[in-house]
């Protein structure tokens, strides 16, 4: 990959670990080396969700939650209830620990960003065979691609379902297989946030 610095986390690489409250398990995909207020600038993880659980409370974090398993979930925040289907990003504060229910066990991708450090974004894409997604990492604190389903190649390197690519600099091109679904994940800097880019 001559144009960009990219690292790949394969689906089988991360070790499952219990949630803080013990209600489920998570796999840490990538973590920023820099901290803000004692918390990592950003964190990517993949959670295994049972049929009924309550999310851990994580203060001072902005969270984007995306179901990547075949089964959607309902998040109950007390005064509001949100239905989440596959590849639909839902944003909420880390201190909100909603109850989560699903008809069957499923999985979810999480982007967590320390409050005030940057603005997290997740853009779902469905790609036909040979369709191209161009990704520019030069202005972001984090740029990543997560493969929800199907396969594809990132500047010629094969990615499969559950693989995560962290693009540290430059631009890359993802070419999808038939019916490939991917998440384009990035964190934009804020005026009050860290002035430089941090790699995981």
Biotite code that builds the C-alpha atoms (Angstrom):
import biotite.structure as struc

atoms = struc.array([
    struc.Atom([0.000, 0.000, 0.000], chain_id="A", res_id=1, res_name="UNK", atom_name="CA", element="C"),
    struc.Atom([2.322, 2.761, -1.148], chain_id="A", res_id=2, res_name="UNK", atom_name="CA", element="C"),
    struc.Atom([-0.119, 5.634, -0.663], chain_id="A", res_id=3, res_name="UNK", atom_name="CA", element="C"),
    struc.Atom([-1.224, 5.021, 2.934], chain_id="A", res_id=4, res_name="UNK", atom_name="CA", element="C"),
    struc.Atom([-0.206, 3.525, 6.245], chain_id="A", res_id=5, res_name="UNK", atom_name="CA", element="C"),
    struc.Atom([-2.753, 0.830, 7.117], chain_id="A", res_id=6, res_name="UNK", atom_name="CA", element="C"),
    struc.Atom([-2.995, -1.875, 9.757], chain_id="A", res_id=7, res_name="UNK", atom_name="CA", element="C"),
    struc.Atom([-5.519, -4.714, 9.697], chain_id="A", res_id=8, res_name="UNK", atom_name="CA", element="C"),
    struc.Atom([-7.200, -6.433, 12.633], chain_id="A", res_id=9, res_name="UNK", atom_name="CA", element="C"),
    struc.Atom([-8.561, -9.791, 11.505], chain_id="A", res_id=10, res_name="UNK", atom_name="CA", element="C"),
    struc.Atom([-11.887, -11.040, 12.849], chain_id="A", res_id=11, res_name="UNK", atom_name="CA", element="C"),
    struc.Atom([-10.130, -13.839, 14.745], chain_id="A", res_id=12, res_name="UNK", atom_name="CA", element="C"),
    struc.Atom([-7.478, -11.616, 16.365], chain_id="A", res_id=13, res_name="UNK", atom_name="CA", element="C"),
    struc.Atom([-9.242, -9.933, 19.347], chain_id="A", res_id=14, res_name="UNK", atom_name="CA", element="C"),
    struc.Atom([-9.887, -11.872, 22.570], chain_id="A", res_id=15, res_name="UNK", atom_name="CA", element="C"),
    struc.Atom([-13.416, -11.675, 24.036], chain_id="A", res_id=16, res_name="UNK", atom_name="CA", element="C"),
    struc.Atom([-13.552, -9.945, 27.422], chain_id="A", res_id=17, res_name="UNK", atom_name="CA", element="C"),
    struc.Atom([-16.467, -9.419, 29.820], chain_id="A", res_id=18, res_name="UNK", atom_name="CA", element="C"),
    struc.Atom([-18.180, -6.051, 30.012], chain_id="A", res_id=19, res_name="UNK", atom_name="CA", element="C"),
    struc.Atom([-17.544, -3.907, 33.075], chain_id="A", res_id=20, res_name="UNK", atom_name="CA", element="C"),
    struc.Atom([-20.958, -4.949, 34.434], chain_id="A", res_id=21, res_name="UNK", atom_name="CA", element="C"),
    struc.Atom([-20.580, -8.581, 33.314], chain_id="A", res_id=22, res_name="UNK", atom_name="CA", element="C"),
    struc.Atom([-23.733, -8.507, 31.160], chain_id="A", res_id=23, res_name="UNK", atom_name="CA", element="C"),
    struc.Atom([-21.987, -9.394, 27.896], chain_id="A", res_id=24, res_name="UNK", atom_name="CA", element="C"),
    struc.Atom([-18.621, -9.689, 26.169], chain_id="A", res_id=25, res_name="UNK", atom_name="CA", element="C"),
    struc.Atom([-16.644, -7.387, 23.908], chain_id="A", res_id=26, res_name="UNK", atom_name="CA", element="C"),
    struc.Atom([-13.656, -7.556, 21.574], chain_id="A", res_id=27, res_name="UNK", atom_name="CA", element="C"),
    struc.Atom([-11.407, -4.513, 21.481], chain_id="A", res_id=28, res_name="UNK", atom_name="CA", element="C"),
    struc.Atom([-10.480, -3.784, 17.861], chain_id="A", res_id=29, res_name="UNK", atom_name="CA", element="C"),
    struc.Atom([-8.332, -0.671, 18.263], chain_id="A", res_id=30, res_name="UNK", atom_name="CA", element="C"),
    struc.Atom([-7.519, 1.944, 20.877], chain_id="A", res_id=31, res_name="UNK", atom_name="CA", element="C"),
    struc.Atom([-5.930, 5.395, 20.614], chain_id="A", res_id=32, res_name="UNK", atom_name="CA", element="C"),
    struc.Atom([-2.602, 5.778, 22.370], chain_id="A", res_id=33, res_name="UNK", atom_name="CA", element="C"),
    struc.Atom([-3.496, 9.326, 23.447], chain_id="A", res_id=34, res_name="UNK", atom_name="CA", element="C"),
    struc.Atom([-5.837, 10.054, 26.352], chain_id="A", res_id=35, res_name="UNK", atom_name="CA", element="C"),
    struc.Atom([-8.209, 12.895, 27.161], chain_id="A", res_id=36, res_name="UNK", atom_name="CA", element="C"),
    struc.Atom([-9.273, 13.263, 30.781], chain_id="A", res_id=37, res_name="UNK", atom_name="CA", element="C"),
    struc.Atom([-7.908, 9.815, 31.572], chain_id="A", res_id=38, res_name="UNK", atom_name="CA", element="C"),
    struc.Atom([-9.820, 8.134, 28.733], chain_id="A", res_id=39, res_name="UNK", atom_name="CA", element="C"),
    struc.Atom([-8.553, 7.031, 25.300], chain_id="A", res_id=40, res_name="UNK", atom_name="CA", element="C"),
    struc.Atom([-9.196, 9.595, 22.599], chain_id="A", res_id=41, res_name="UNK", atom_name="CA", element="C"),
    struc.Atom([-11.157, 6.930, 20.718], chain_id="A", res_id=42, res_name="UNK", atom_name="CA", element="C"),
    struc.Atom([-11.903, 3.211, 20.938], chain_id="A", res_id=43, res_name="UNK", atom_name="CA", element="C"),
    struc.Atom([-13.327, 0.651, 18.504], chain_id="A", res_id=44, res_name="UNK", atom_name="CA", element="C"),
    struc.Atom([-14.930, -2.536, 19.771], chain_id="A", res_id=45, res_name="UNK", atom_name="CA", element="C"),
    struc.Atom([-17.223, -5.380, 18.772], chain_id="A", res_id=46, res_name="UNK", atom_name="CA", element="C"),
    struc.Atom([-19.789, -6.549, 21.330], chain_id="A", res_id=47, res_name="UNK", atom_name="CA", element="C"),
    struc.Atom([-21.529, -9.915, 21.593], chain_id="A", res_id=48, res_name="UNK", atom_name="CA", element="C"),
    struc.Atom([-25.077, -9.171, 22.707], chain_id="A", res_id=49, res_name="UNK", atom_name="CA", element="C"),
    struc.Atom([-27.229, -11.761, 24.480], chain_id="A", res_id=50, res_name="UNK", atom_name="CA", element="C"),
    struc.Atom([-31.005, -11.648, 24.172], chain_id="A", res_id=51, res_name="UNK", atom_name="CA", element="C"),
    struc.Atom([-31.290, -9.388, 27.243], chain_id="A", res_id=52, res_name="UNK", atom_name="CA", element="C"),
    struc.Atom([-28.574, -7.113, 28.666], chain_id="A", res_id=53, res_name="UNK", atom_name="CA", element="C"),
    struc.Atom([-27.878, -3.703, 30.168], chain_id="A", res_id=54, res_name="UNK", atom_name="CA", element="C"),
    struc.Atom([-25.005, -1.681, 28.768], chain_id="A", res_id=55, res_name="UNK", atom_name="CA", element="C"),
    struc.Atom([-22.179, -0.583, 31.049], chain_id="A", res_id=56, res_name="UNK", atom_name="CA", element="C"),
    struc.Atom([-22.163, 3.110, 31.991], chain_id="A", res_id=57, res_name="UNK", atom_name="CA", element="C"),
    struc.Atom([-19.083, 4.873, 30.589], chain_id="A", res_id=58, res_name="UNK", atom_name="CA", element="C"),
    struc.Atom([-18.858, 8.513, 31.630], chain_id="A", res_id=59, res_name="UNK", atom_name="CA", element="C"),
    struc.Atom([-17.419, 11.342, 29.503], chain_id="A", res_id=60, res_name="UNK", atom_name="CA", element="C"),
    struc.Atom([-17.678, 9.394, 26.256], chain_id="A", res_id=61, res_name="UNK", atom_name="CA", element="C"),
    struc.Atom([-19.755, 9.916, 23.106], chain_id="A", res_id=62, res_name="UNK", atom_name="CA", element="C"),
    struc.Atom([-20.862, 6.592, 21.672], chain_id="A", res_id=63, res_name="UNK", atom_name="CA", element="C"),
    struc.Atom([-21.998, 5.394, 18.247], chain_id="A", res_id=64, res_name="UNK", atom_name="CA", element="C"),
    struc.Atom([-23.614, 1.943, 18.273], chain_id="A", res_id=65, res_name="UNK", atom_name="CA", element="C"),
    struc.Atom([-24.274, -0.102, 15.124], chain_id="A", res_id=66, res_name="UNK", atom_name="CA", element="C"),
    struc.Atom([-25.789, -3.576, 14.950], chain_id="A", res_id=67, res_name="UNK", atom_name="CA", element="C"),
    struc.Atom([-23.659, -5.729, 12.642], chain_id="A", res_id=68, res_name="UNK", atom_name="CA", element="C"),
    struc.Atom([-25.276, -9.091, 13.392], chain_id="A", res_id=69, res_name="UNK", atom_name="CA", element="C"),
    struc.Atom([-28.284, -10.446, 11.509], chain_id="A", res_id=70, res_name="UNK", atom_name="CA", element="C"),
    struc.Atom([-30.697, -9.685, 14.368], chain_id="A", res_id=71, res_name="UNK", atom_name="CA", element="C"),
    struc.Atom([-31.686, -6.140, 15.280], chain_id="A", res_id=72, res_name="UNK", atom_name="CA", element="C"),
    struc.Atom([-32.114, -4.906, 18.847], chain_id="A", res_id=73, res_name="UNK", atom_name="CA", element="C"),
    struc.Atom([-34.237, -2.512, 20.883], chain_id="A", res_id=74, res_name="UNK", atom_name="CA", element="C"),
    struc.Atom([-32.523, -0.017, 23.190], chain_id="A", res_id=75, res_name="UNK", atom_name="CA", element="C"),
    struc.Atom([-34.594, 1.203, 26.127], chain_id="A", res_id=76, res_name="UNK", atom_name="CA", element="C"),
    struc.Atom([-33.352, 4.446, 27.686], chain_id="A", res_id=77, res_name="UNK", atom_name="CA", element="C"),
    struc.Atom([-36.301, 4.774, 30.062], chain_id="A", res_id=78, res_name="UNK", atom_name="CA", element="C"),
    struc.Atom([-38.119, 7.695, 28.466], chain_id="A", res_id=79, res_name="UNK", atom_name="CA", element="C"),
    struc.Atom([-37.279, 6.671, 24.913], chain_id="A", res_id=80, res_name="UNK", atom_name="CA", element="C"),
    struc.Atom([-36.956, 3.388, 23.058], chain_id="A", res_id=81, res_name="UNK", atom_name="CA", element="C"),
    struc.Atom([-35.017, 2.953, 19.816], chain_id="A", res_id=82, res_name="UNK", atom_name="CA", element="C"),
    struc.Atom([-35.229, 0.072, 17.361], chain_id="A", res_id=83, res_name="UNK", atom_name="CA", element="C"),
    struc.Atom([-31.829, -0.637, 15.744], chain_id="A", res_id=84, res_name="UNK", atom_name="CA", element="C"),
    struc.Atom([-31.473, -2.734, 12.605], chain_id="A", res_id=85, res_name="UNK", atom_name="CA", element="C"),
    struc.Atom([-28.256, -3.844, 10.927], chain_id="A", res_id=86, res_name="UNK", atom_name="CA", element="C"),
    struc.Atom([-25.906, -1.029, 9.839], chain_id="A", res_id=87, res_name="UNK", atom_name="CA", element="C"),
    struc.Atom([-28.049, 1.758, 11.352], chain_id="A", res_id=88, res_name="UNK", atom_name="CA", element="C"),
    struc.Atom([-25.838, 4.040, 13.528], chain_id="A", res_id=89, res_name="UNK", atom_name="CA", element="C"),
    struc.Atom([-27.344, 5.207, 16.819], chain_id="A", res_id=90, res_name="UNK", atom_name="CA", element="C"),
    struc.Atom([-25.626, 7.928, 18.857], chain_id="A", res_id=91, res_name="UNK", atom_name="CA", element="C"),
    struc.Atom([-25.922, 8.360, 22.622], chain_id="A", res_id=92, res_name="UNK", atom_name="CA", element="C"),
    struc.Atom([-23.909, 9.445, 25.644], chain_id="A", res_id=93, res_name="UNK", atom_name="CA", element="C"),
    struc.Atom([-21.712, 6.845, 27.298], chain_id="A", res_id=94, res_name="UNK", atom_name="CA", element="C"),
    struc.Atom([-23.311, 7.504, 30.681], chain_id="A", res_id=95, res_name="UNK", atom_name="CA", element="C"),
    struc.Atom([-26.621, 6.291, 29.250], chain_id="A", res_id=96, res_name="UNK", atom_name="CA", element="C"),
    struc.Atom([-26.710, 2.581, 29.975], chain_id="A", res_id=97, res_name="UNK", atom_name="CA", element="C"),
    struc.Atom([-29.773, 1.389, 28.053], chain_id="A", res_id=98, res_name="UNK", atom_name="CA", element="C"),
    struc.Atom([-31.396, -1.999, 28.364], chain_id="A", res_id=99, res_name="UNK", atom_name="CA", element="C"),
    struc.Atom([-30.883, -4.012, 25.191], chain_id="A", res_id=100, res_name="UNK", atom_name="CA", element="C"),
    struc.Atom([-33.206, -6.751, 23.963], chain_id="A", res_id=101, res_name="UNK", atom_name="CA", element="C"),
    struc.Atom([-32.917, -8.961, 20.881], chain_id="A", res_id=102, res_name="UNK", atom_name="CA", element="C"),
    struc.Atom([-34.899, -11.896, 19.540], chain_id="A", res_id=103, res_name="UNK", atom_name="CA", element="C"),
    struc.Atom([-31.627, -13.816, 19.173], chain_id="A", res_id=104, res_name="UNK", atom_name="CA", element="C"),
    struc.Atom([-28.009, -13.191, 20.232], chain_id="A", res_id=105, res_name="UNK", atom_name="CA", element="C"),
    struc.Atom([-26.347, -10.703, 17.899], chain_id="A", res_id=106, res_name="UNK", atom_name="CA", element="C"),
    struc.Atom([-23.349, -8.388, 17.528], chain_id="A", res_id=107, res_name="UNK", atom_name="CA", element="C"),
    struc.Atom([-22.741, -4.652, 17.508], chain_id="A", res_id=108, res_name="UNK", atom_name="CA", element="C"),
    struc.Atom([-19.869, -2.378, 16.499], chain_id="A", res_id=109, res_name="UNK", atom_name="CA", element="C"),
    struc.Atom([-19.047, 0.527, 18.809], chain_id="A", res_id=110, res_name="UNK", atom_name="CA", element="C"),
    struc.Atom([-17.137, 3.756, 18.299], chain_id="A", res_id=111, res_name="UNK", atom_name="CA", element="C"),
    struc.Atom([-16.423, 5.645, 21.521], chain_id="A", res_id=112, res_name="UNK", atom_name="CA", element="C"),
    struc.Atom([-14.851, 9.111, 21.530], chain_id="A", res_id=113, res_name="UNK", atom_name="CA", element="C"),
    struc.Atom([-13.786, 11.066, 24.619], chain_id="A", res_id=114, res_name="UNK", atom_name="CA", element="C"),
    struc.Atom([-16.110, 14.034, 25.063], chain_id="A", res_id=115, res_name="UNK", atom_name="CA", element="C"),
    struc.Atom([-14.722, 17.191, 23.486], chain_id="A", res_id=116, res_name="UNK", atom_name="CA", element="C"),
    struc.Atom([-11.820, 15.400, 21.815], chain_id="A", res_id=117, res_name="UNK", atom_name="CA", element="C"),
    struc.Atom([-13.385, 14.953, 18.394], chain_id="A", res_id=118, res_name="UNK", atom_name="CA", element="C"),
    struc.Atom([-16.567, 14.181, 16.493], chain_id="A", res_id=119, res_name="UNK", atom_name="CA", element="C"),
    struc.Atom([-17.195, 10.544, 15.635], chain_id="A", res_id=120, res_name="UNK", atom_name="CA", element="C"),
    struc.Atom([-18.922, 9.501, 12.421], chain_id="A", res_id=121, res_name="UNK", atom_name="CA", element="C"),
    struc.Atom([-19.975, 6.131, 11.007], chain_id="A", res_id=122, res_name="UNK", atom_name="CA", element="C"),
    struc.Atom([-21.131, 5.855, 7.387], chain_id="A", res_id=123, res_name="UNK", atom_name="CA", element="C"),
    struc.Atom([-22.619, 2.505, 6.265], chain_id="A", res_id=124, res_name="UNK", atom_name="CA", element="C"),
    struc.Atom([-22.108, 1.479, 2.632], chain_id="A", res_id=125, res_name="UNK", atom_name="CA", element="C"),
    struc.Atom([-23.548, -1.377, 0.574], chain_id="A", res_id=126, res_name="UNK", atom_name="CA", element="C"),
    struc.Atom([-21.364, -2.180, -2.419], chain_id="A", res_id=127, res_name="UNK", atom_name="CA", element="C"),
    struc.Atom([-22.054, -4.191, -5.533], chain_id="A", res_id=128, res_name="UNK", atom_name="CA", element="C"),
    struc.Atom([-19.390, -6.349, -7.147], chain_id="A", res_id=129, res_name="UNK", atom_name="CA", element="C"),
    struc.Atom([-16.507, -4.107, -8.213], chain_id="A", res_id=130, res_name="UNK", atom_name="CA", element="C"),
    struc.Atom([-18.013, -0.951, -6.721], chain_id="A", res_id=131, res_name="UNK", atom_name="CA", element="C"),
    struc.Atom([-15.367, 1.372, -5.298], chain_id="A", res_id=132, res_name="UNK", atom_name="CA", element="C"),
    struc.Atom([-15.304, 3.345, -2.045], chain_id="A", res_id=133, res_name="UNK", atom_name="CA", element="C"),
    struc.Atom([-12.556, 5.979, -1.794], chain_id="A", res_id=134, res_name="UNK", atom_name="CA", element="C"),
    struc.Atom([-11.426, 6.898, 1.720], chain_id="A", res_id=135, res_name="UNK", atom_name="CA", element="C"),
    struc.Atom([-9.270, 9.875, 2.680], chain_id="A", res_id=136, res_name="UNK", atom_name="CA", element="C"),
    struc.Atom([-7.614, 9.690, 6.111], chain_id="A", res_id=137, res_name="UNK", atom_name="CA", element="C"),
    struc.Atom([-5.483, 12.816, 5.934], chain_id="A", res_id=138, res_name="UNK", atom_name="CA", element="C"),
    struc.Atom([-7.674, 15.188, 7.975], chain_id="A", res_id=139, res_name="UNK", atom_name="CA", element="C"),
    struc.Atom([-8.998, 12.769, 10.612], chain_id="A", res_id=140, res_name="UNK", atom_name="CA", element="C"),
    struc.Atom([-7.901, 11.696, 14.080], chain_id="A", res_id=141, res_name="UNK", atom_name="CA", element="C"),
    struc.Atom([-9.099, 8.182, 13.182], chain_id="A", res_id=142, res_name="UNK", atom_name="CA", element="C"),
    struc.Atom([-10.110, 6.555, 9.913], chain_id="A", res_id=143, res_name="UNK", atom_name="CA", element="C"),
    struc.Atom([-11.181, 2.906, 9.734], chain_id="A", res_id=144, res_name="UNK", atom_name="CA", element="C"),
    struc.Atom([-13.138, 0.405, 7.666], chain_id="A", res_id=145, res_name="UNK", atom_name="CA", element="C"),
    struc.Atom([-15.099, -2.468, 9.228], chain_id="A", res_id=146, res_name="UNK", atom_name="CA", element="C"),
    struc.Atom([-16.500, -5.241, 7.015], chain_id="A", res_id=147, res_name="UNK", atom_name="CA", element="C"),
    struc.Atom([-20.011, -6.111, 8.194], chain_id="A", res_id=148, res_name="UNK", atom_name="CA", element="C"),
    struc.Atom([-20.568, -8.830, 5.596], chain_id="A", res_id=149, res_name="UNK", atom_name="CA", element="C"),
    struc.Atom([-19.081, -10.037, 2.349], chain_id="A", res_id=150, res_name="UNK", atom_name="CA", element="C"),
    struc.Atom([-15.508, -9.442, 1.261], chain_id="A", res_id=151, res_name="UNK", atom_name="CA", element="C"),
    struc.Atom([-13.449, -6.879, -0.579], chain_id="A", res_id=152, res_name="UNK", atom_name="CA", element="C"),
    struc.Atom([-9.968, -5.502, -1.029], chain_id="A", res_id=153, res_name="UNK", atom_name="CA", element="C"),
    struc.Atom([-8.340, -2.388, 0.390], chain_id="A", res_id=154, res_name="UNK", atom_name="CA", element="C"),
    struc.Atom([-5.630, -1.213, -1.978], chain_id="A", res_id=155, res_name="UNK", atom_name="CA", element="C"),
    struc.Atom([-5.178, -4.828, -3.021], chain_id="A", res_id=156, res_name="UNK", atom_name="CA", element="C"),
    struc.Atom([-5.213, -6.393, 0.462], chain_id="A", res_id=157, res_name="UNK", atom_name="CA", element="C"),
    struc.Atom([-8.114, -8.793, 1.046], chain_id="A", res_id=158, res_name="UNK", atom_name="CA", element="C"),
    struc.Atom([-10.606, -8.051, 3.831], chain_id="A", res_id=159, res_name="UNK", atom_name="CA", element="C"),
    struc.Atom([-13.297, -10.458, 5.020], chain_id="A", res_id=160, res_name="UNK", atom_name="CA", element="C"),
    struc.Atom([-16.339, -10.307, 7.233], chain_id="A", res_id=161, res_name="UNK", atom_name="CA", element="C"),
    struc.Atom([-15.414, -8.967, 10.664], chain_id="A", res_id=162, res_name="UNK", atom_name="CA", element="C"),
    struc.Atom([-12.048, -7.534, 9.581], chain_id="A", res_id=163, res_name="UNK", atom_name="CA", element="C"),
    struc.Atom([-11.087, -3.972, 10.546], chain_id="A", res_id=164, res_name="UNK", atom_name="CA", element="C"),
    struc.Atom([-8.603, -1.753, 8.721], chain_id="A", res_id=165, res_name="UNK", atom_name="CA", element="C"),
    struc.Atom([-7.120, 1.289, 10.468], chain_id="A", res_id=166, res_name="UNK", atom_name="CA", element="C"),
    struc.Atom([-5.885, 3.851, 7.938], chain_id="A", res_id=167, res_name="UNK", atom_name="CA", element="C"),
    struc.Atom([-3.302, 6.047, 9.641], chain_id="A", res_id=168, res_name="UNK", atom_name="CA", element="C"),
    struc.Atom([-2.589, 8.382, 6.743], chain_id="A", res_id=169, res_name="UNK", atom_name="CA", element="C"),
    struc.Atom([-3.124, 8.959, 3.050], chain_id="A", res_id=170, res_name="UNK", atom_name="CA", element="C"),
    struc.Atom([-5.960, 7.699, 0.872], chain_id="A", res_id=171, res_name="UNK", atom_name="CA", element="C"),
    struc.Atom([-7.165, 4.181, 0.160], chain_id="A", res_id=172, res_name="UNK", atom_name="CA", element="C"),
    struc.Atom([-9.659, 2.475, -2.114], chain_id="A", res_id=173, res_name="UNK", atom_name="CA", element="C"),
    struc.Atom([-11.966, -0.327, -1.027], chain_id="A", res_id=174, res_name="UNK", atom_name="CA", element="C"),
    struc.Atom([-13.355, -2.520, -3.810], chain_id="A", res_id=175, res_name="UNK", atom_name="CA", element="C"),
    struc.Atom([-16.358, -4.562, -2.742], chain_id="A", res_id=176, res_name="UNK", atom_name="CA", element="C"),
    struc.Atom([-17.505, -8.051, -3.564], chain_id="A", res_id=177, res_name="UNK", atom_name="CA", element="C"),
    struc.Atom([-21.128, -8.682, -4.474], chain_id="A", res_id=178, res_name="UNK", atom_name="CA", element="C"),
    struc.Atom([-23.418, -7.428, -1.658], chain_id="A", res_id=179, res_name="UNK", atom_name="CA", element="C"),
    struc.Atom([-20.518, -6.317, 0.532], chain_id="A", res_id=180, res_name="UNK", atom_name="CA", element="C"),
    struc.Atom([-21.513, -4.167, 3.517], chain_id="A", res_id=181, res_name="UNK", atom_name="CA", element="C"),
    struc.Atom([-18.905, -1.971, 5.216], chain_id="A", res_id=182, res_name="UNK", atom_name="CA", element="C"),
    struc.Atom([-18.718, 0.784, 7.800], chain_id="A", res_id=183, res_name="UNK", atom_name="CA", element="C"),
    struc.Atom([-16.577, 3.838, 7.078], chain_id="A", res_id=184, res_name="UNK", atom_name="CA", element="C"),
    struc.Atom([-15.596, 5.043, 10.556], chain_id="A", res_id=185, res_name="UNK", atom_name="CA", element="C"),
    struc.Atom([-13.824, 8.306, 11.307], chain_id="A", res_id=186, res_name="UNK", atom_name="CA", element="C"),
    struc.Atom([-13.220, 10.886, 14.020], chain_id="A", res_id=187, res_name="UNK", atom_name="CA", element="C"),
    struc.Atom([-12.923, 14.504, 12.967], chain_id="A", res_id=188, res_name="UNK", atom_name="CA", element="C"),
    struc.Atom([-10.963, 16.991, 15.076], chain_id="A", res_id=189, res_name="UNK", atom_name="CA", element="C"),
    struc.Atom([-12.742, 19.797, 16.917], chain_id="A", res_id=190, res_name="UNK", atom_name="CA", element="C"),
    struc.Atom([-11.478, 23.319, 17.546], chain_id="A", res_id=191, res_name="UNK", atom_name="CA", element="C"),
    struc.Atom([-10.988, 22.472, 21.230], chain_id="A", res_id=192, res_name="UNK", atom_name="CA", element="C"),
    struc.Atom([-9.763, 18.921, 20.602], chain_id="A", res_id=193, res_name="UNK", atom_name="CA", element="C"),
    struc.Atom([-6.223, 17.575, 20.224], chain_id="A", res_id=194, res_name="UNK", atom_name="CA", element="C"),
    struc.Atom([-4.283, 19.508, 17.565], chain_id="A", res_id=195, res_name="UNK", atom_name="CA", element="C"),
    struc.Atom([-2.488, 16.511, 16.125], chain_id="A", res_id=196, res_name="UNK", atom_name="CA", element="C"),
    struc.Atom([-3.333, 13.067, 14.889], chain_id="A", res_id=197, res_name="UNK", atom_name="CA", element="C"),
    struc.Atom([-2.850, 10.065, 17.134], chain_id="A", res_id=198, res_name="UNK", atom_name="CA", element="C"),
    struc.Atom([-2.440, 6.499, 15.880], chain_id="A", res_id=199, res_name="UNK", atom_name="CA", element="C"),
    struc.Atom([-3.580, 3.443, 17.795], chain_id="A", res_id=200, res_name="UNK", atom_name="CA", element="C"),
])
